[in-house]
Amino acid sequence: MKYVLGMLFLCFSFNVNANEFPQLMMKKEFELEKVQRFQPSTFVVNKNADIYDERNGNVVQKWSKERLFTSYIQTEKWMKITGYFKDKVWIKSPQSLWVKRSDIMKK
């Protein structure tokens, strides 16, 4: 009996640290882009554009071509709107607003 239990222990002890599952990777569509900060700048919307509440979020506003805004936060595909101009007066954005970088250009 002792011999059988000892052999069973040896069989199980070799596989304790072995990982039978493959290394899991996040799907590309769910990976977050790296956020970059830069010197605050003014940008202009170069076409009628949707404004989102977050990256890949819901459309909360539609801005017309040539609307000015400021930002200092971007990713590869998105620009965060940190402030905008209304009647030539700059207003800090009261909520999180994002625009696709393909819809804007630097002023």
Summary of the structure (lengths in Angstrom):
residues: 107
radius of gyration: 26.0
end to end distance: 83.2
largest distance: 89.7
contacts: 233
relative contact order: 0.20
helix: 17%
strand: 47%
